[in-house]
Structures are given as structure tokens and as C-alpha cells.
Amino acid sequence: MKNKRLGDMLMSQGYITEEQLAEALVRQKANGKRLGQELIDDGYITEDQLIDTLRVQLGIDYIDLSKTDIEPSMSKYVPKALAKKEVIVPVRVSRDTLFLAMADPLNFVALEEAHDTSKKKIVPMISTRAAIDHAINVLYGNEGAAEAMAQMRAEAGFTQDEIKTADETEENADAPTIRLVNSIIERAVNEKASDIHVEPTEDEMIIRMRIDGRLHKVLTVPKDLRDAVVSRLKVMGRMNIVEKRVPQDGRAMIRLKDHEIDLRLSTLPTIYGEKVVVRLLGTEGQMLTRKGIGIPESENKKLDKLLANTSGVIMIVGPTGSGKSSTMYALMQELLSESTNLITLEDPVEYHIAGATQVQINEKVGLTFASGLRSILRQDPDIICVGEIRDGETAEIAMRAAMTGHLVITTIHTEDAVSAIDRLKDMGVAPYLISAGLRGIISQRLLRRVCTHCKEEYTPDEGKIELSKIRNYPGRKFYHGRGCDYCYGSGYRGRIGVFEVLTMNDELRHCITSGGDKQEFTRLAEQTDYVPMLRNADDLVEQGITTVEEIIRTISIGD
């Protein structure tokens, strides 16, 4: 490879000026970044322009890691620490040559270190930084799992002809089993997964992870090792490892990369053994702010009005998995102060909020939402947060508590803000209680974000635009993700909330008490500052944050 300077190459391509290069070099010297990354961060070039320049000028091949299967054995050529430090990943070996994917093929230090560790000739290939980061997580995550499974077999004497269960070899297999389970959990945290599914089949055990609301297969465990994995998870959750005939629930707390991760474990007996689902909850709740969960500025003003109340019920509604709990925690953190007694009833307690009194529901000993709410009212609360209204008794107590001077924030499963009124009536709550107690309703969904690493303009099908019920006009631009390694080829990475906020007024209260139907209530709501969720979702499409298809999947079909 010729020793060419990156700045000169980019200027020859016309991507940057000499002044921009000089400015970037000054900043780079101060912060120690690679020049290419500095130019991208400054907004002078895109990552695609950088890759294009290096590929053409240096004659280096581009590799699409989303379409490349990297063998776990590749990890022996480049240590994980070096791979993460220099943003490189070994792709394949051909005799005495190692093909190395790099974000910056001009990083000669990385090339030398890879040569020293692998003892092979290095052929650099270029890829995006995000794709390499993801490939590192996959390769070295699979490496840890593969090593642990190999050691489990070696120590327990497993062979293809002689299969022993984990119970027979638990003492010997314990340490590698722990490493295997830990590597799976670490992989889930790195991928920002919400759940891990450990699923036995006739021939093997499949590990899947729910990322951005969708399940992805990430690993398979041989049939002869699956009992050991399940037993380890049950030990972590303090469950009975001998009992395999009935479902069990457990909880564990682990510390990973200076963060505490709360695990909720659930087992279910199946015809091939026990299935385990692990829910991952970060205890810090770093993104639990209005901005973090995606509440738009237009709805913020209505929320300010609702939170200014010192009494009444604020309901957060939506289907399962729509982010209701995150919104409730975000509002809790705003309302907390030294002069406020805030008590919660939750099942489960997902985040630990300093300054709040949090109560875990335990129906086995009679601590239900209804009984807990009665007890809370004797604790001199200012604000009560009820994790979920599941029955008419809890709903009625919440409404009466609101009428006696308490601010109650709660969640309920329903499709939209207007339907929440009918849901309360179906539970048997008297219309006059709803009218007197309710202050406002926040309805929400979670939409997947377009992956920023493969975002591109596209033209959606006219039929889909019509089905989504969003606006269409000449010259409107739409964006989607073409699919890349970073987003598992889905075109999406991360999620954002979309909201509608309904504040009560005298006309709406009269409609409830007089027995008005949903259509009448909707007509009156639209005469206020109420903005339907679909309109806010349309704005997210306009900004290129989400897609027409995601609107159809999450909002339009349900309406």
C-alpha cells in the first residue's frame, strides 16, 4: 500500500477544501481522533465518501459485513481488545494471508499489530465503522460461547455417543456454564436487546433476542448442553432447579460494564424441555426523560398543564410493549422533590428511582394493586403511581383517591386515548367518577427508527401511502433503510415514541356523564388542542425518522 495522505486524497476528490482540512487537523491534534472520523464528525464528509475515496485511491476492496459469515475461529488471529481498540475485525484466512476489515485502512499501527498477533500477511478491506463494531460483538460473543460450550463438553466428558445431563455433571460443568450464560447476556446488552429467548427444540436449543421489538436468532446450543444452560439460569433466578413440570418466575441482578442489569426470568415447560425468557431491565433509566422517550414539543405543553395538577388521574394508555412504563417513569422523575411523597405500586419494579417509595406487587401473599392502593392512601401520599389498572376495583379506588386530593398516574391497556373512557366503563367504573377524577390521557406507540447507517430516499407504493392514512403531496420525500449489518438487514435501528395527549374540559366531562358514545367524544376532543397520534407520526415520516410501512404496522391497521 502506498503511503498516501488521507487529506490529499479527499481534496483530490473534491470532497473537502484546504481550509476545512486545516481546521480538522487542528481539532484532530487536540482530541486524538483519526482524521477520517474527525472530518465525518465535523460534517465535512460522509462515511460513504470516505469509503469511496479510500477504495478508489488505494485499490482496497469494500466488504459488506451484513452478507459475510465470519467463522468463530477467526477470533484467534486478532485479540478482542485489539479489535475494539483499532476498529478491525478478521474476516477470513487464505494460507498465510489474513483478510482484515477496517474502518480506516490507513491505520498502519493496526496493520502492524494485526500482523504481529496473527503472524500472517495482512490484506486490508474497508467497511463502515458501525458494521465492524457489530461484527466484533458477534464474533467475540460467539467465540466466548463456543469456548464455553467446548469446555463444558470436555470437562463433563460429553461425546456424540454418550450424552449426560447437566444434573449428572453439574459440579464439573458449573464454571464453563456460567461463562456461556454470561456471554449470552453480554451479547444481549451489547445489542440493546430487551429479551432473551432460550428455546429447546427436538435437536438443539435456539437462542433468540428481541431487538427493537423483533426477534433475531443469534446462537444455537447443542441438545446435550441445554439442560446445563437452563439450570444455570434457574440458579441465577433463585428458582427450583429440580422442578421442571410447572412454570416458575425469578429475578437476578448482575453488573456488566459498570452498569447494573436487572433480569426477570420466566420458565415454561414444553415438550422438549423448559423454555426460559429473560427480560433485561437497566436499573438506571438513563433515557427516561421527555426528550429521551420522544415526546414532541407540541405535546409537551399539554403535559406541562397536566403535571401542574395536584389532584386527579393521568392515564397512560397503549398496547403491551408500547413504552407506557417508560413514560410513567419519566413523569415520576419530573415530579419527585424533597417536599413530595411519591409512592408507586408496580409489577414488576422496572427501574429504581431515588427518592420514590416503590412497592412490588406480590399476589401470592395478597398484595394486589387494589389492596396495595388502599394501604398507600394511609401513607400520606402526594403522588401515587399505579403500574397498571387491571380491574374495576383498582380503577375505582384510583378515581376516588384522585377526588380526595391525590395526583394519580397510571397505565391501562387500550388502543387510544378516546377508547380509554370505554375501557373504564367496561370495568364497571361509574361515569361520574371518571368525569370527576380524570384530568388527561396520554396514548402512545413505539415506532422503529430508520437505520442511520443505511438510510436512503425511496418511493413507497401508492397503495401503502393510502393504507397508512398519512398525507401525500407532490415532491414529498420518503426515507427508509436499505438494510445493513448494523440493523440486521431490517433497515431499522432503535425506536421512538409517538404520542397523543388529551386534556379534559367541561364538554368532554359532560359527554362522559351523559352517556355520549365514542364518536361524540371524538368529535368534541377534536375541537380542543387534541392532535391525533397519526398526525404526530406523519411528522416523524416527514423528518425521515420512520417509514410509511412502520406507520401501517403500528398505528393505521389498529385504527
C-alpha positions in Angstrom: 0.0 0.0 0.0 1.4 3.4 -1.0 1.8 5.9 1.8 -0.8 8.4 0.7 -2.2 11.1 3.0 -5.9 10.9 3.5 -6.4 14.7 3.4 -4.7 14.9 0.0 -6.9 12.1 -1.3 -10.1 13.8 -0.2 -9.1 17.1 -1.6 -8.2 15.5 -5.0 -11.8 14.0 -5.0 -13.2 17.5 -4.3 -14.9 16.4 -1.0 -13.1 19.0 1.2 -11.2 22.3 0.8 -7.7 23.0 2.1 -9.2 25.3 4.8 -11.5 22.5 6.0 -8.6 20.1 6.2 -6.5 22.6 8.1 -9.4 23.2 10.6 -9.9 19.4 11.0 -6.2 18.8 11.6 -6.1 21.3 14.4 -9.1 19.7 16.1 -7.7 16.2 15.5 -4.4 17.1 17.1 -6.3 18.3 20.2 -8.7 15.3 20.6 -6.6 12.4 19.2 -9.2 11.1 16.8 -8.4 9.6 13.4 -8.6 12.2 10.7 -11.3 10.5 8.8 -13.6 10.3 11.9 -12.8 13.9 12.7 -13.9 15.0 9.2 -17.1 13.0 9.5 -17.9 14.4 12.9 -17.3 17.9 11.6 -19.8 17.3 8.8 -17.3 17.9 6.1 -17.7 14.4 4.5 -19.9 11.4 4.9 -18.7 7.9 5.8 -19.7 6.8 2.3 -17.5 9.5 0.8 -14.6 8.4 3.0 -15.0 4.8 2.0 -15.3 5.7 -1.7 -12.1 7.7 -1.6 -10.1 5.1 0.2 -11.4 2.3 -2.0 -10.6 4.1 -5.3 -7.3 5.8 -4.3 -5.8 2.8 -2.5 -7.3 0.0 -4.6 -8.8 -1.6 -1.5 -11.9 -3.8 -1.7 -15.1 -2.9 0.1 -16.7 -5.7 2.2 -20.3 -5.8 3.1 -20.2 -7.5 6.5 -24.0 -7.9 6.6 -23.6 -10.6 3.9 -20.4 -12.1 5.3 -20.4 -15.1 7.7 -17.3 -14.9 9.9 -16.1 -18.2 11.4 -15.7 -18.1 15.2 -12.2 -19.4 14.7 -11.2 -16.1 13.2 -11.0 -14.6 16.7 -7.7 -16.4 17.4 -5.9 -14.2 14.9 -6.8 -10.8 16.4 -7.4 -10.4 20.2 -10.7 -8.8 21.2 -9.0 -5.9 22.9 -7.1 -5.0 19.7 -10.1 -5.4 17.5 -12.2 -3.0 19.7 -9.3 -0.5 20.1 -8.4 -0.2 16.4 -11.9 -1.0 14.9 -10.8 -4.0 12.9 -12.2 -7.5 12.5 -10.6 -10.6 10.9 -12.8 -11.9 8.1 -11.1 -14.9 6.6 -7.7 -16.7 6.2 -6.1 -18.0 3.0 -2.9 -19.9 3.7 -0.5 -17.2 5.0 -2.8 -14.3 4.4 -5.4 -12.7 6.8 -8.1 -10.5 5.3 -8.9 -7.8 7.7 -12.0 -5.5 7.6 -11.0 -2.0 8.8 -12.8 1.3 9.2 -9.5 3.1 8.4 -7.1 1.2 6.2 -4.5 4.0 6.7 -4.2 2.9 10.3 -0.7 1.5 9.9 -0.4 0.8 13.6 -3.4 -1.5 13.5 -2.0 -3.3 10.4 1.4 -3.9 12.2 -0.3 -5.1 15.4 -2.6 -7.5 13.5 0.5 -8.8 11.6 2.3 -9.4 14.9 -0.6 -11.2 16.6 -1.6 -13.3 13.6 1.9 -14.0 12.1 0.3 -13.6 8.7 0.4 -11.2 5.8 -2.4 -8.6 6.2 -4.7 -7.7 3.3 -6.9 -4.7 4.4 -10.5 -4.4 3.3 -12.7 -1.4 4.1 -16.1 -1.4 5.8 -18.2 1.0 7.8 -17.4 1.6 11.5 -20.9 0.6 12.6 -20.7 -2.7 10.6 -17.3 -3.5 12.1 -18.4 -2.7 15.7 -21.4 -5.1 15.2 -19.2 -7.8 13.6 -16.8 -7.5 16.7 -19.7 -8.0 19.0 -20.9 -11.1 17.1 -17.5 -12.7 16.5 -16.2 -12.3 20.0 -19.6 -13.0 21.6 -19.8 -16.3 19.6 -16.1 -17.0 20.5 -16.9 -16.8 24.2 -20.0 -19.0 23.8 -18.1 -21.6 21.6 -15.2 -21.8 24.0 -17.6 -22.3 27.0 -19.5 -25.0 25.2 -16.3 -26.8 24.2 -15.1 -26.7 27.8 -18.4 -27.9 29.1 -18.2 -30.9 26.9 -14.5 -31.5 27.7 -14.9 -31.3 31.4 -18.2 -33.2 31.6 -16.9 -35.9 29.2 -19.6 -35.2 26.6 -19.3 -37.1 23.3 -21.8 -37.6 20.4 -22.3 -41.2 21.6 -22.5 -40.6 25.3 -24.9 -37.8 26.4 -25.1 -36.8 30.0 -27.5 -34.3 31.5 -26.4 -31.2 33.4 -27.7 -32.7 36.6 -25.2 -35.6 36.4 -22.3 -33.3 35.7 -23.3 -30.1 37.3 -20.3 -29.8 39.6 -17.8 -30.1 36.8 -19.7 -28.1 34.2 -20.5 -25.2 36.5 -17.7 -22.7 35.6 -18.0 -23.0 31.7 -21.8 -22.9 32.0 -21.5 -19.6 33.9 -19.3 -18.3 31.1 -21.6 -19.4 28.4 -24.7 -17.8 30.1 -22.7 -14.6 30.8 -21.6 -14.4 27.2 -25.2 -14.6 26.0 -26.3 -11.9 28.4 -23.4 -9.7 27.5 -24.2 -10.1 23.8 -27.8 -9.1 24.6 -26.7 -6.0 26.4 -24.3 -5.0 23.6 -27.1 -5.5 21.0 -29.5 -3.5 23.3 -32.0 -6.4 23.4 -35.0 -6.3 25.6 -35.5 -10.0 26.0 -33.5 -13.3 25.6 -35.5 -16.4 24.5 -33.9 -19.7 25.3 -36.0 -22.2 23.3 -35.5 -26.0 23.3 -36.3 -27.9 20.1 -36.1 -31.6 19.3 -32.4 -31.3 18.1 -30.9 -28.3 19.8 -31.5 -25.2 21.8 -32.0 -21.9 20.0 -31.1 -18.5 21.5 -33.1 -15.6 20.1 -33.0 -11.9 21.2 -35.7 -9.3 20.8 -34.1 -6.2 19.3 -36.2 -3.1 18.5 -39.3 -5.2 19.0 -38.3 -8.1 16.6 -36.8 -11.5 17.5 -33.4 -12.4 15.9 -31.7 -15.8 16.1 -28.2 -15.3 17.4 -26.9 -18.7 18.6 -27.6 -22.4 18.8 -26.7 -24.6 21.8 -26.3 -28.4 21.2 -29.0 -30.6 22.6 -26.7 -32.3 25.1 -25.8 -28.9 26.8 -29.3 -27.3 27.0 -30.1 -28.7 30.5 -27.0 -27.1 31.9 -27.9 -23.7 30.4 -31.4 -23.9 31.8 -30.2 -25.0 35.2 -27.7 -22.1 35.4 -30.5 -19.6 34.5 -32.7 -21.1 37.2 -30.0 -20.9 39.7 -29.4 -17.2 38.9 -33.2 -16.6 39.3 -33.3 -18.5 42.6 -35.7 -21.0 41.2 -36.1 -24.7 42.0 -33.8 -26.4 39.5 -35.3 -29.8 40.3 -38.9 -28.8 39.5 -39.4 -28.9 35.7 -43.1 -29.6 35.4 -44.5 -26.2 36.3 -43.8 -22.6 35.2 -41.5 -20.6 37.6 -40.6 -16.9 37.9 -37.3 -15.5 39.2 -35.2 -12.4 39.4 -31.4 -11.7 39.3 -29.2 -8.7 39.4 -25.8 -8.6 37.5 -23.2 -6.0 37.0 -21.9 -5.5 33.5 -19.5 -2.7 32.3 -20.2 -0.6 35.4 -24.0 -0.9 34.8 -26.4 -2.9 36.9 -28.8 -5.1 34.8 -32.0 -6.4 36.4 -33.0 -9.7 34.9 -36.6 -11.1 35.2 -36.6 -14.8 34.3 -39.6 -17.0 33.4 -39.7 -20.7 32.7 -42.3 -22.7 30.8 -42.4 -26.5 30.5 -42.6 -27.6 26.8 -42.5 -31.0 25.1 -38.7 -30.7 24.5 -37.8 -29.2 27.9 -38.1 -25.9 29.7 -38.2 -22.6 27.8 -36.7 -19.6 29.5 -37.4 -16.0 28.7 -35.1 -13.4 30.3 -36.2 -9.7 30.4 -33.4 -7.2 30.7 -34.0 -4.0 32.6 -31.4 -1.4 33.1 -31.8 0.0 36.6 -30.5 3.5 35.9 -33.2 4.5 33.4 -30.8 6.9 31.5 -33.2 7.7 28.7 -36.2 8.3 31.0 -36.8 11.9 30.1 -39.4 13.5 27.8 -36.8 14.1 25.1 -35.3 10.6 25.6 -38.7 8.9 25.0 -39.5 11.2 22.1 -42.4 13.4 23.3 -42.7 16.2 20.7 -42.7 19.9 21.7 -46.3 20.4 20.7 -47.4 17.7 23.2 -45.0 18.9 25.9 -47.1 22.0 26.6 -50.2 19.8 27.3 -48.1 17.6 29.5 -47.0 20.7 31.5 -50.6 21.5 32.0 -51.4 18.0 33.2 -48.5 17.8 35.6 -49.4 21.2 37.1 -52.4 19.4 38.7 -52.1 18.5 42.4 -55.0 16.0 42.1 -56.7 13.9 39.5 -55.8 10.9 37.4 -53.4 11.0 34.4 -53.7 7.8 32.4 -51.0 6.5 30.0 -52.6 4.1 27.5 -51.4 1.8 24.7 -51.0 -1.9 23.9 -48.4 -4.2 25.5 -44.9 -3.1 24.6 -45.7 0.4 23.7 -43.5 2.1 26.3 -46.1 3.1 28.8 -43.9 2.3 31.8 -41.0 4.4 30.4 -43.3 7.4 30.1 -44.6 6.9 33.6 -41.0 6.8 35.0 -40.1 9.9 33.0 -43.1 11.8 34.6 -42.2 10.4 38.0 -38.7 11.8 37.9 -40.0 15.2 37.0 -42.4 15.2 39.9 -40.0 14.0 42.5 -38.8 16.5 45.1 -37.9 16.7 48.8 -41.3 18.1 49.6 -43.2 15.3 47.8 -44.2 11.9 49.0 -44.3 9.8 45.8 -45.3 6.1 46.2 -45.5 3.5 43.4 -47.3 0.2 43.0 -45.5 -1.9 40.3 -45.4 -5.4 38.9 -42.5 -5.6 38.3 -40.4 -2.7 39.6 -38.5 -2.0 36.3 -36.3 1.0 37.4 -35.1 2.1 40.8 -35.9 5.8 41.2 -34.1 7.6 44.0 -36.5 9.4 46.3 -39.5 7.4 45.4 -41.1 4.7 47.6 -41.6 1.8 45.3 -43.8 -1.2 46.2 -43.6 -4.6 44.4 -46.9 -6.3 43.9 -47.0 -9.9 45.3 -50.3 -11.5 44.7 -49.2 -14.8 46.4 -49.3 -13.0 49.7 -52.3 -10.9 48.9 -50.5 -7.7 47.9 -52.6 -6.8 44.8 -53.0 -3.4 43.1 -56.3 -2.9 44.8 -55.1 -3.8 48.4 -51.8 -2.0 47.9 -53.6 1.2 46.8 -55.8 1.1 49.9 -52.7 0.8 52.1 -50.9 3.6 50.2 -53.8 6.0 50.9 -52.9 5.6 54.6 -49.3 6.6 54.0 -50.0 10.3 53.4 -49.0 10.3 49.7 -48.9 13.4 47.4 -48.5 11.4 44.2 -49.4 7.8 43.6 -48.1 5.9 40.6 -50.1 2.7 39.8 -48.2 0.4 37.4 -51.3 -0.9 35.7 -55.1 -0.8 36.2 -56.2 -4.4 35.7 -59.7 -4.4 37.2 -62.6 -2.2 38.1 -61.8 -2.2 41.8 -58.4 -0.7 41.3 -59.8 1.8 38.8 -62.5 2.9 41.2 -60.1 3.3 44.1 -57.7 5.3 41.9 -60.6 7.6 40.8 -61.7 8.1 44.4 -58.1 8.8 45.5 -57.9 11.5 42.9 -61.1 13.1 44.1 -59.7 13.3 47.6 -56.7 15.4 46.6 -54.1 13.0 45.3 -52.4 13.0 41.9 -52.5 9.5 40.4 -50.5 8.4 37.4 -51.4 5.0 36.0 -51.3 2.9 32.8 -54.0 0.9 31.2 -54.1 -1.4 28.1 -56.2 0.1 25.3 -55.8 1.3 21.7 -56.0 5.0 22.0 -56.9 7.9 24.3 -60.6 8.0 23.4 -61.0 4.2 23.9 -59.7 4.5 27.4 -63.0 6.0 28.5 -64.9 3.0 27.2 -62.4 0.7 28.9 -63.0 2.2 32.3 -66.8 2.0 31.8 -66.4 -1.7 30.8 -64.6 -2.3 34.1 -67.6 -1.0 35.9 -66.4 2.4 36.9 -69.3 4.9 37.3 -69.3 7.6 34.6 -69.5 10.4 37.3 -66.2 9.0 38.9 -64.5 9.0 35.5 -65.7 12.5 34.8 -64.7 13.9 38.2 -61.3 12.2 38.5 -59.8 12.1 35.1 -57.5 15.0 34.1 -55.9 13.7 30.9 -54.9 10.7 28.8 -51.5 10.1 27.1 -51.7 7.5 24.4 -48.6 6.1 22.7 -46.9 3.6 20.5 -43.3 2.7 19.7 -42.1 3.1 16.1 -38.9 1.7 14.8 -36.3 4.4 13.6 -34.8 4.3 10.2 -31.2 3.0 10.5 -28.9 6.0 10.1 -26.2 3.8 8.7 -28.2 2.7 5.6 -30.8 5.5 5.3 -31.8 6.4 1.8 -34.6 8.2 -0.1 -37.2 5.9 -1.7 -40.6 6.0 -3.2 -43.2 3.9 -1.3 -46.1 2.2 -3.1 -49.1 4.4 -3.5 -51.3 1.8 -2.0 -49.2 1.8 1.2 -49.4 5.6 1.5 -53.2 5.3 1.2 -53.4 2.5 3.7 -51.2 4.4 6.2 -53.6 7.4 6.0 -50.8 9.9 6.1 -50.6 13.0 3.8 -49.2 12.7 0.3 -48.4 15.7 -1.9 -46.2 16.3 -5.0 -42.5 16.5 -4.1 -42.8 14.8 -0.7 -39.7 12.8 0.2 -39.8 9.5 2.0 -36.9 7.6 3.5 -36.1 4.0 4.6 -33.1 1.9 5.4 -31.9 -0.4 2.7 -30.6 -2.9 5.3 -27.1 -3.3 6.6 -25.1 -5.3 9.1 -25.8 -2.8 11.9 -29.5 -3.2 11.7 -29.6 -7.0 10.9 -30.7 -6.1 7.4 -34.0 -4.8 8.7 -33.5 -1.1 7.8 -34.3 -0.1 11.3 -32.3 0.5 14.4 -33.7 1.9 17.7 -37.2 3.0 18.5 -39.0 6.3 19.2 -42.3 7.0 20.9 -45.3 8.6 19.1 -47.9 10.2 21.3 -51.3 11.9 21.5 -52.3 13.8 24.6 -55.9 14.5 25.5 -56.7 17.0 28.3 -60.2 17.0 29.8 -62.6 20.0 29.6 -66.2 20.6 30.7 -67.7 19.5 27.3 -65.8 16.2 27.5 -66.8 15.6 31.1 -70.5 16.3 30.2 -70.2 13.8 27.3 -69.0 11.1 29.8 -71.7 11.7 32.4 -74.5 12.0 29.8 -73.5 8.6 28.2 -72.2 10.0 24.9 -70.7 7.4 22.5 -67.1 7.2 21.2 -67.9 9.2 18.0 -69.4 12.1 20.0 -66.5 12.1 22.4 -64.0 12.1 19.5 -65.8 15.0 17.8 -65.6 17.1 21.0 -62.0 16.1 21.5 -61.0 17.3 18.0 -62.5 20.8 18.9 -59.8 21.1 21.6 -56.0 21.1 21.2 -56.1 17.3 20.8 -53.8 16.1 18.0 -54.3 12.5 16.9 -51.4 10.2 17.1 -51.4 9.6 13.3 -50.7 13.3 12.7 -47.7 13.2 15.0 -46.5 10.0 13.3 -46.8 11.8 9.9 -44.4 14.4 11.2 -41.8 11.6 12.0 -42.1 10.3 8.5 -41.6 13.9 7.2 -38.4 14.2 9.2 -37.1 10.8 7.9 -37.2 9.2 11.3 -39.6 6.4 10.5 -41.3 4.9 7.5 -44.8 4.5 5.9 -44.6 0.8 6.4 -43.9 1.3 10.1 -47.0 3.5 10.4 -49.1 0.8 8.8 -47.7 -1.9 11.1 -48.0 0.0 14.3 -50.8 2.6 14.0 -53.0 2.6 10.9 -54.0 -1.0 10.9 -55.0 -0.8 14.5 -57.3 2.2 14.0 
